[in-house]
Structure formats: C-alpha cells, structure tokens
Amino acid sequence: MIVVTGATGNVGRVLVKALAAAGERVTAVSRGTLPVSTPAGVRYHQADLAEPETLRPALDGARALFLLVSGAGAHLNPSDILDTAKAGGAQRVVLLSSQAAGTRPQSVSHAPLRDIEQVVQNSGMAWTILRPGGFASNAYAWTESVRTQRTVAAPFGDVGLPVVDPADIAEVAATVLRDDRHAGRTYELTGPTLTTARQRARIIGEALGRPIRFVEQTHEQARAQMMRFMPEPVVDGTLAILGEPTPAEQRISEHTEQILGRAPRPFDDWAQRHIHAFR
C-alpha cells in the first residue's frame, strides 16, 4: 500500500488517481474536514502531519509514503512522522521539497525544508527527493481578478521562470514511488520553457478567448498582498526568486523527461486544462 499525504491538493489529487490507475492500493490522507471524493478502491484517512499519531491508522501496512508538507514545514517534526511510517511497515519515502532548498542554501524561507530533507536522508528508509520550481497552478491566484476584471496583477512581469505543471510532479512521484531504482536520488522538476507572468496572463486570455490586461505590481504591493496568506520569510524568499532568479532557477531540468520518457507539459497545456477556473 502507498500512503499519499496532501492528497486533496494540486499534486496529491493527481497522484492518487495515477497510483490507483496503475493498480496500487492507496490510502489518501489530508487534514481537511470536508467530504473527500477519491477513486474507486482508494481509502481515505483524515490526519494532521503536525500530530503524527493521527497518521498511524493510515500507515499500518504501508510500504511507501509520499510526504507533502504545507508551507515550508516549519511546524512539523519530520522524525516523528517518519518513525510512525516505519512503525507501520513503510520502507520508502518520497518527499516533495522545493527547488529553492538546493538553489538558495542560505535562505531563511526554505531552511525548514532543507532540515526535512536531511531527516529523510538519514531516516534509514529508501528515499527520493523531488524539488519542483514554481507551480503553474500558482496562476489560480489570478482567478478572481480574471473573472471579474479580465486583469492580472503581478510583480516582475518580464522575468522568466520554467514553471512546472503539478500533473507532471504527480506523474514523476507515481513513477519513483513504485521503482526502487530512484532511491537515493534528488530530482529537480521544471517546465520545458521560461515564461514570464505577462506571458502567462496572455496565455490564459488566449485560452479564454478574451484579452487579459496585465498590471505590473511594485515589490511593495506584491509583498503586502502575499503577507495576507504567507509567513514573512516565505514571502521574502518567494519575491527574491520571482524578481532575481539564479541561473539554476532558470535552468530547464532534464529530470522529468528522463523519468517519464516525454517532455514536461508547457504552461499552455495547464491553462487549457484548467481554464474553467477562470471563466
């Protein structure tokens, strides 16, 4: 059995479906209290990673764990989570980390993820770490302004980043969870090309069949908006990547193609599949 945490999110939801379609026994885990729809045959368990004991029933009989932490994971005790997984029988863990855990080793914003990576690597379990760059699904932040004003506001409008489709992350995770050859590896996951916020707004407009006006925010405007729902260190770390990405953060990774045997999906593809959210 494979246990998937964060099972109702942009990555976890697709991962659960991919594993179930491959014939795996799956337990989907999330901390939400709303009813959860899962594929036929998938067991659902409500648990909170901040309280590892709540995971124990889900992990009983597990052979592998997909570990997705909210935020940067600063509120978690990863050792307790992995000890609970091992007690349930899990021998393998795949951690969804972040590209910045490698590209910005001194950043305060991603220090908790670097600590979790180290705990995973020292856990005694077979491990794989996935380090995606920015998610294509971050464009969901624009849904309300696109619906009501046909406008996108974002900072650093002409800085390009290779945003990654969460579905690609999920498919990579489904592969490495089931194949021991990926043990002990760290993979960076990106999209196939650099796109700017201005270009992504245009692509959404093209998928809608309506023009979208792009408004470039100042650093201060973007920071004030992000502070409403993100911790300050994460806001500052995110803005640093968006505004002044390192060469490594703009590099197109080959890992998705190596693992899946195909190129990663472009942002256009994500926009077409999710355009209903912007209507």
C-alpha positions as CSV (number, residue, x, y, z in Angstrom):
1,M,0.0,0.0,0.0
2,I,1.1,3.5,-0.8
3,V,0.1,6.4,1.5
4,V,-0.3,9.9,-0.1
5,T,-0.3,12.9,2.2
6,G,-1.7,16.2,0.9
7,A,-4.0,14.0,-1.2
8,T,-6.5,16.7,-2.0
9,G,-4.1,19.3,-3.4
10,N,-2.9,20.1,-6.9
11,V,-0.2,17.3,-6.8
12,G,-1.7,14.8,-4.4
13,R,-5.1,14.6,-6.1
14,V,-3.5,13.6,-9.5
15,L,-1.0,11.3,-7.8
16,V,-3.8,9.3,-6.0
17,K,-5.5,8.8,-9.4
18,A,-2.3,7.8,-11.1
19,L,-1.4,5.2,-8.5
20,A,-5.0,3.8,-8.4
21,A,-5.0,3.6,-12.2
22,A,-1.7,1.6,-12.0
23,G,-3.4,-0.9,-9.8
24,E,-1.8,0.2,-6.5
25,R,-3.6,0.0,-3.2
26,V,-3.7,3.7,-2.0
27,T,-4.6,5.5,1.2
28,A,-5.3,9.2,0.6
29,V,-4.5,11.4,3.6
30,S,-5.5,15.1,4.2
31,R,-6.2,17.2,7.2
32,G,-9.4,18.7,5.8
33,T,-12.8,18.1,7.3
34,L,-14.9,18.4,4.2
35,P,-16.1,15.3,2.3
36,V,-13.4,14.0,0.0
37,S,-14.0,12.2,-3.3
38,T,-11.5,9.5,-4.1
39,P,-11.2,7.0,-7.0
40,A,-12.9,3.6,-6.5
41,G,-10.8,1.4,-4.2
42,V,-8.9,4.2,-2.6
43,R,-9.1,4.5,1.2
44,Y,-9.3,8.0,2.7
45,H,-8.0,8.9,6.2
46,Q,-8.1,12.3,7.8
47,A,-4.9,13.2,9.7
48,D,-2.7,16.1,10.6
49,L,1.1,15.8,10.0
50,A,1.6,18.1,13.0
51,E,0.2,15.3,15.1
52,P,2.0,12.2,13.7
53,E,-0.1,9.8,15.9
54,T,-3.1,10.7,13.8
55,L,-1.3,9.1,10.8
56,R,-0.8,5.7,12.5
57,P,-4.0,4.1,11.2
58,A,-3.3,5.2,7.6
59,L,0.3,3.9,7.7
60,D,-0.5,0.4,9.1
61,G,0.6,-2.0,6.4
62,A,2.1,0.8,4.2
63,R,5.2,0.1,2.0
64,A,5.7,3.6,0.8
65,L,4.9,7.2,1.8
66,F,4.5,10.3,-0.3
67,L,5.3,13.2,2.1
68,L,3.9,16.6,1.2
69,V,4.2,19.3,3.8
70,S,2.2,22.6,3.9
71,G,4.1,25.8,3.7
72,A,7.8,25.1,4.3
73,G,7.1,22.5,7.1
74,A,8.4,24.6,9.9
75,H,5.6,23.5,12.2
76,L,6.4,19.8,11.8
77,N,8.5,17.2,13.5
78,P,9.7,15.1,10.5
79,S,11.5,12.5,12.7
80,D,8.2,11.6,14.4
81,I,6.4,11.4,11.0
82,L,9.0,9.0,9.6
83,D,9.2,6.9,12.8
84,T,5.4,6.5,12.5
85,A,5.7,5.5,8.9
86,K,8.5,2.9,9.7
87,A,6.4,1.5,12.5
88,G,3.6,0.9,10.1
89,G,5.9,-1.0,7.8
90,A,6.9,1.7,5.2
91,Q,10.3,1.2,3.7
92,R,10.3,4.0,1.2
93,V,9.6,7.8,1.3
94,V,9.3,10.3,-1.5
95,L,9.5,13.9,-0.2
96,L,8.0,16.8,-2.2
97,S,10.5,19.6,-1.4
98,S,11.3,22.7,-3.4
99,Q,13.9,23.7,-5.9
100,A,15.0,26.6,-3.6
101,A,16.1,24.2,-1.0
102,G,19.0,23.5,-3.3
103,T,19.4,26.7,-5.2
104,R,19.3,29.0,-2.1
105,P,21.0,27.1,0.7
106,Q,21.3,30.2,2.9
107,S,17.7,31.3,2.6
108,V,15.6,31.5,5.8
109,S,12.4,30.8,3.9
110,H,13.4,27.3,2.8
111,A,15.5,26.3,5.9
112,P,12.7,24.1,7.3
113,L,12.5,22.1,4.0
114,R,16.3,21.6,4.0
115,D,16.0,20.3,7.5
116,I,13.2,17.9,6.5
117,E,15.3,16.7,3.5
118,Q,18.2,15.9,5.9
119,V,15.9,13.9,8.2
120,V,14.5,12.0,5.2
121,Q,18.0,11.2,4.0
122,N,19.1,10.0,7.5
123,S,15.9,8.0,8.2
124,G,17.1,4.6,7.2
125,M,14.4,4.4,4.6
126,A,14.9,4.3,0.9
127,W,14.3,7.9,-0.1
128,T,13.8,10.1,-3.2
129,I,13.5,13.9,-3.0
130,L,11.6,15.9,-5.6
131,R,12.5,19.6,-6.0
132,P,10.0,21.4,-8.2
133,G,10.3,25.0,-9.2
134,G,7.3,27.4,-9.2
135,F,3.9,25.7,-9.9
136,A,1.9,26.5,-13.0
137,S,-1.1,26.3,-10.6
138,N,0.1,29.4,-8.8
139,A,-1.9,31.2,-11.5
140,Y,-5.0,30.2,-9.6
141,A,-4.2,33.4,-7.5
142,W,-5.5,35.3,-10.5
143,T,-8.8,33.6,-10.9
144,E,-11.0,36.3,-9.2
145,S,-9.4,39.3,-11.0
146,V,-9.6,37.5,-14.3
147,R,-13.3,36.5,-13.8
148,T,-14.4,40.0,-12.6
149,Q,-12.0,42.4,-14.3
150,R,-10.2,40.5,-17.0
151,T,-7.0,41.6,-15.3
152,V,-3.9,40.0,-13.9
153,A,-1.7,41.9,-11.4
154,A,1.8,40.5,-10.6
155,P,5.3,41.8,-9.9
156,F,8.4,41.3,-12.2
157,G,6.2,40.9,-15.3
158,D,9.1,40.2,-17.7
159,V,11.2,37.8,-15.6
160,G,11.1,34.3,-17.0
161,L,10.8,31.1,-14.9
162,P,10.3,27.5,-16.0
163,V,7.1,26.9,-14.1
164,V,6.1,23.2,-13.7
165,D,2.7,21.6,-14.2
166,P,1.6,19.9,-10.9
167,A,0.4,16.9,-13.0
168,D,4.0,16.3,-14.1
169,I,5.1,16.3,-10.5
170,A,2.4,13.8,-9.7
171,E,3.4,11.5,-12.6
172,V,7.0,11.6,-11.6
173,A,6.1,10.8,-8.0
174,A,3.9,7.9,-9.1
175,T,6.9,6.5,-11.0
176,V,9.5,6.9,-8.3
177,L,7.2,5.6,-5.6
178,R,7.0,2.3,-7.5
179,D,10.5,1.9,-8.7
180,D,13.4,1.3,-6.3
181,R,15.9,2.4,-8.9
182,H,15.2,6.0,-7.9
183,A,16.2,5.5,-4.3
184,G,18.8,7.9,-3.1
185,R,18.2,10.4,-5.9
186,T,17.2,14.1,-5.8
187,Y,15.3,15.4,-8.9
188,E,14.6,18.9,-10.0
189,L,11.4,19.3,-11.8
190,T,10.6,22.3,-14.1
191,G,8.6,23.1,-17.2
192,P,10.0,23.0,-20.7
193,T,10.5,26.7,-21.3
194,L,10.8,30.0,-19.5
195,T,7.6,32.0,-19.3
196,T,7.0,35.4,-17.7
197,A,4.0,36.5,-15.7
198,R,3.0,38.7,-18.5
199,Q,3.2,35.8,-21.0
200,R,1.2,33.5,-18.7
201,A,-1.6,36.1,-18.4
202,R,-1.7,36.3,-22.2
203,I,-1.9,32.6,-22.5
204,I,-4.8,32.4,-20.1
205,G,-6.5,35.1,-22.1
206,E,-6.0,33.2,-25.3
207,A,-7.5,30.0,-23.7
208,L,-10.5,32.1,-22.6
209,G,-10.8,33.8,-26.0
210,R,-10.7,37.2,-24.3
211,P,-7.9,39.6,-23.8
212,I,-6.4,39.9,-20.3
213,R,-4.9,43.2,-19.2
214,F,-1.6,42.8,-17.3
215,V,-0.8,45.2,-14.4
216,E,2.7,45.1,-13.0
217,Q,2.8,45.4,-9.3
218,T,5.6,47.0,-7.4
219,H,7.6,44.9,-5.0
220,E,5.9,46.6,-2.1
221,Q,2.4,46.0,-3.5
222,A,3.1,42.3,-4.1
223,R,4.6,41.9,-0.7
224,A,1.6,43.4,1.0
225,Q,-0.7,41.1,-0.9
226,M,1.3,38.0,-0.2
227,M,1.6,38.8,3.5
228,R,-2.1,38.2,3.9
229,F,-1.7,34.4,3.5
230,M,2.0,33.6,3.7
231,P,4.6,33.8,6.5
232,E,7.0,36.8,6.1
233,P,10.2,34.7,5.5
234,V,8.3,32.7,2.7
235,V,7.0,35.9,1.2
236,D,10.5,37.5,1.0
237,G,12.1,34.3,-0.3
238,T,9.4,33.9,-3.0
239,L,9.8,37.5,-4.1
240,A,13.6,37.0,-4.3
241,I,13.1,34.1,-6.7
242,L,10.5,35.9,-8.8
243,G,12.5,39.1,-9.1
244,E,16.1,37.9,-9.2
245,P,16.2,34.2,-10.1
246,T,19.6,32.5,-10.1
247,P,20.8,30.8,-13.3
248,A,20.0,27.5,-11.6
249,E,16.4,28.6,-11.1
250,Q,16.0,29.5,-14.8
251,R,17.6,26.3,-16.0
252,I,15.4,23.7,-17.7
253,S,15.8,20.4,-15.9
254,E,16.0,17.2,-17.9
255,H,14.8,15.0,-15.0
256,T,11.1,14.9,-15.9
257,E,11.9,13.7,-19.4
258,Q,14.4,11.2,-18.1
259,I,11.8,9.7,-15.7
260,L,8.7,9.9,-17.8
261,G,10.1,9.5,-21.3
262,R,8.5,12.7,-22.5
263,A,9.0,16.4,-22.3
264,P,7.3,18.3,-19.4
265,R,4.0,20.0,-20.2
266,P,4.1,23.7,-21.1
267,F,2.1,26.3,-19.3
268,D,-0.3,26.5,-22.3
269,D,-1.3,22.9,-21.6
270,W,-2.0,23.6,-18.0
271,A,-4.1,26.7,-18.9
272,Q,-6.2,24.8,-21.4
273,R,-7.0,22.0,-18.9
274,H,-7.9,24.4,-16.1
275,I,-9.5,27.3,-18.0
276,H,-12.9,26.6,-16.4
277,A,-11.5,28.1,-13.1
278,F,-11.1,31.5,-14.9
279,R,-14.4,31.7,-16.6
